[in-house]
């Protein structure tokens, strides 16, 4: 015997009491769940619709396909002084796309609107006030290995958006497009030259005159075609015009996840987020808080042969063999520093071979040096899409 509470369809609430220590909750005589000393047993659970949080937080880990969606990480720096072309990154994992340009800068979060006010930084995208035309685009491509499992599924993009004005000074920019889409092009094709939404997209476009000036949550839901190799999250205007620094939008808490409901933004730990971003780019020799180049962040190496020095392992296995550029303590590209006096060693240096885990050696382009001398160098390793 067990104790039972039964919501009966004919007799109303029926309670059966005993001393077994087990309680069944029933509906019309059918047990829906059982409570005992071992815990709670729910014999059959189908889909739970509309659940947006557990304790007002995220539902589970690793939901968000977007990396650095809260713009906490800026390994390359925090501002640009001029428009940069597609393929130029600033905030980790964020760039332009398909030949587009914009001026990206890090801004401190300022509370307004419906934003939950739990962000430190946001990304601002603008024109630069020159005669160079721009659509003011911000985008992130999602690596193919993370897209293939989504084929045939529904995904939802969400973000918070605010703009300088309801109508931009450069109103010829047209609609502001917030879209998620995909492509069946070659897996991990270069984002700078490939239309990543050529296979279709969902666009939540906002017209001039209706641009939100306080933080507003925008969503777009998309069914991923079964031949999709890459996805893109994209924000940008329709037209390419000469825009100024006062023509800007800011975005925060960008998320792309499985399902048709936008859930609360997934806050991953900073160490986890940095490691995920370093799969695509890392820098050694630069302080990521002060953005200064210094010897404290440059391990000393030994020149063990007359033309070679020791190589280095990456912090994280890279997406693909990266492009590696060495720089000295003085931030001179293609140089190493001498430990003895901090000066740049006279010749140019580069790696002689590298893979996804490390580069083998550093090698000077000409001449020789004394075996056993100490050298220092930093490097960037770029494996972005």
N, C-alpha and C positions, 0 to 999 in steps of 0.2 A: 504493500500500500504506500501511497504517497499523498501528501497534502495537495489539494487542487483548488484553484480559483477559476471558475468557468463562467464566461459570459454566454449564457444559454439563450437561444433564440426564442424559446417558448416560456421558460420558467424564470428568466431574468438571471441575476447573479447567484451562483451556487458555490458554496464553500464546503470542502471536505477536509476535515482536520485529522492529522495523525502525528505520530512521533518519529517518523522516518528520517527527518532532517532534509527531505527533498520536497520542493514545491514546484508544481507545474502550473503554468499560466495557459489557460485554454480559451478558445473561441468556438462556441457550438460543439464542445466536446473534443475538439482537435487541439493537441498540445502545440503551442507556438514557441515556448522556450521553457527550459528547466533550470532551476537554481538549486545547487547542493553544495556540499563542503568543497568540492573540486572546482567550483566556479559556476559559470553560466554556459549552458549549451543551447544554441539556436539551431535546430535540426535542418532548416532549409532557409537560405537567404537568397533572394533574387537580386534585382537591381534596386539600389537605393537612389531615387531620383531627387534632385534639388539640394543635395547636401553640399554646402559650400565651405564648411570649415569644421574642424574639431577644436573645441576650446578657442574659437575665433582665430585659429592659426591654420597653417597649411595642412592638407589632407595626408600627404605622403611625400617622401623625398624624391628628388630628381624628376619632378614633373616638367620643369621648364626647360625647353630646348634652347632657349636663348641664354647666352653667357654674358655676364656683366650687364644684366638688364636693369640694374639699379645704378650703374655708372660709378661704382666705387673704385674701379681699377683703371689707372691711366699710366701704364709703364712708359709710354713714349713721351709723356708731358701732358700738360693740361690746357694748352691754348695753341692756336695757329694765328699767324699774322696776315695770311693771304689765302685765297681760295686754293684748294688742293684737288687734284684730279682723282678719278676713280682708282681704287687700289691703294690710296693713302689712308692709313689708319691713325687714329689718335687715342680715343678711349678704347680700351681693349675690346677687340672683336668687332668694332663699329667702324664703318667706312661709308663711301658712296657706292654707286653701282653703275655699271654699263655706261661709262664715259661721263658720268655726272659729277658735279662739283658742289662744294659748300664750305663754309667756315664753321668748324666745330670748336666749342670751348666748354670747359667745365664751369658750372655755376653752382653756388650754394643753394640748397633747397629753400624756397620761401613758401610758407603754408598759404593755401587758399582753396576754395572750392571743395570738391569731394575727396581729395587726396587724403590718405590716412595719416599723413605727416610723420612717417617713419623712415624717411630717406635723408641722406646727408648731402648728396650731390645729384645734379641732373645734367643732361646734355643739352646745350643750346646750339641750334643750327641757324646760320644766317648768311646773307650776302656779305660782301666786303667793301661796298661803296666805290668800287672801281668800274671801269667800263667792261669788265669781264662778266658775261652772262652766267646765271646759275639757276637751277631748279631748287636749290637748297635741299639736298637729298641726304638722308641718313638711312643706312641699311645694314643688315647682318645676314650673311649666308650661313645655312646650316649644312654641315658636312654630310656627305652621302650615307655613310655608315649609320648615321642617326636618323636619316630620312626613310630608308628602305622599310624599316618596321612599321612605318606610318601609312604605307600604301593602302588605299581603300578606306582609310579611317577619316573621321571628322576631327579637325583640330580648331582651336580657337586662339586668336591673337588678342591680347588686351594690353593697354598702356594708359598712362595718364598724360594728358596734353594740355598745354596752355600756350597762347600766342601773344605777341606784342600788342596786337589790336584786332578787333573784329574784322577790319579790312586793312590789309597791309598797305603801307605807303606805296610800294611797288605792286599795285593791285593787279597788274598784268600777269602776275604769277599764277592766277587762276585758282582752281580747287586745290586744297591740301588733301593728298591721298594717303590714307593709312591702310595698307594692304598686306595680306599674306598670300603667297603663291608658290608655284613650283615649276620645275623644268625637267624634261626628259633628256636634256643634253648630256653630253659625256659627264660622268660622275666627277664631281669636284672640279669642273671647268672653272677657269679664272673668272671671278666675280666682276672684275673690271671690264671684261669684254664680252660677257655672256648675259643674255636677258634671262634672269633666274625665274621670272614669272611667265615665261613664254608658254608654259603648259596650262596656264589658267591661274586665276586669283580671285579673291574676294576683296573688294575695295570699299571702305567706309569713308567716302569722300565728303569733305566739308567745303562749302562755297565761301568765297569772299563775302564779307558782311555777316557771316555766322561763325567765324573762327572764335573758339572759346578763349577768353582772357583770364579765366581762373581755371584751376586744375579740374579737368573733366575726363572721366573714364570712357575710352573708346574701345569697341570690340569689333572683330571681324571673324566669321566662322567659315571654314573652307573644307571641302571634301578632297582629300589628296588622291589624284589619279593613280592608277595601279602601275604606271610606268615612270613615276617620279623618281629622279635621282638626287635632286637638291631642292631646298626650300629657301625662301627669303622672307624676312620681315622688313618692311619698307615704309618710310615716311618721306614725302616730298611733294612739291608743287607740280602742277601740270605743265607750266610753261617756263621757258628759259629766258630770263630777263636780267637787266642790270639792277640788282637789289643791293640795299645798304645794310649796315650792321644793325639798324633799327628794324629791319624786316626779319623777325626771328620767330621760331617756335622752340619750345622746350619739351622734352619727353622724359618720362620717369617710369620705373617699374614695368618694363616691357616683358611680356610673357607669351610664349606659344606652348600650348599643352593639348593633349588628347581630350576630346569631348566637346560638347556644344555649349558648355557653361564656363564662363570665366571665373576662376576661383581666386582667392587672395594670392598676392604675389609670393613666390617661394623665396624666402631669405636663407640662402646657403651660407655656411660659415666662410669667413674671408679666406682662410687657408685653402679650403676646398675650391672656392671660386678662382683664386689665383692659380692653383694647379691646373684647373680646367682651361683657363686662358693661356697658360704657358704651353699647352699642347700646340698652340699656333704661333706664339711669339714669347720670347723672353730676352731680358737684358741682364748682363752681369757687369758690375762696375759702376752702377748708378743707384743712389739711395732712392727708394721708391716713396719716401715721405718728403724729402727736401728737393728731390730731383737734381742733386748735385753729383758730379763725377769725382770720385776720390779713391785713394789707395786702400782705404778700409774695406771697400767692397771688391777689391781686386786681389785674389790670392796670388802669392808669389810663385813663379815657376822657375825651373832650371833649364838653361840651354845645354842640353846633354850632348850636342854635336855642334860642329862649326857652322851649320846652316839650319838647324832645327831647334825647336823648343817643345815643351810638353803640351799635349792637347787638353781637352776638358770635357767632362760629362755634363749633359743638360740636366736641369732640375726635373724635367718631365719628358717622357718619350714624345717625340713630335709627330704631327699628323703625316708628314712626309719629310724627306731630307731637306732641312731648311737652308736658306741663303744666310751665310754667316759673314759678318763684317767685324773685324777686329778694330779696337781703338785703344789709344794709350791713356795714361793717367791724365794727360793734358787734353783729352778728348779729340785727338788727332786721328782721323779715320785711316785705317791701313797701317798703323804704327803700333809698336810696343814701347814700354818705358823701361829704362834701366833702373834696377833697384838701388844702385849705388848713388845716383844723384837725381832720379826722377825725370831726367831728360828723355826725349824721344830718341830711340835708337835710329841710326841714320837711314837704314833701308826700309823698304815697304815689306809688310808681312801679310800673310793670308794663310788659311788652312790648306793642308795638302790633300785631305780626304775627309769626308764626314758622312754620317748616316743619321738615323732618327734618334739614336741614343747619345751619341757623342761625336766630336771630331777628333781625328787621330793625332795630328801634329800641327804645330804652326811652323811656317817656313819663310825665310827671307827670300827676296826676289833676286838678290845678287850679293856677292862678297861673302865674307866669313866673319865669325866672331870667336871669342875665347870660350872654350868648353867650360861649363860650370858657372858662368855668370848668371846673376839673377835677373829675370825679366818680369814685367807685369803687363797685363792687358785685360781689357774688358771686351765684351762682344755682344752683338745682337744676333739672334737666331730667328729667322722669319719663315714660318711655314703656313702663312695665311692662305685662304682660298683665293 
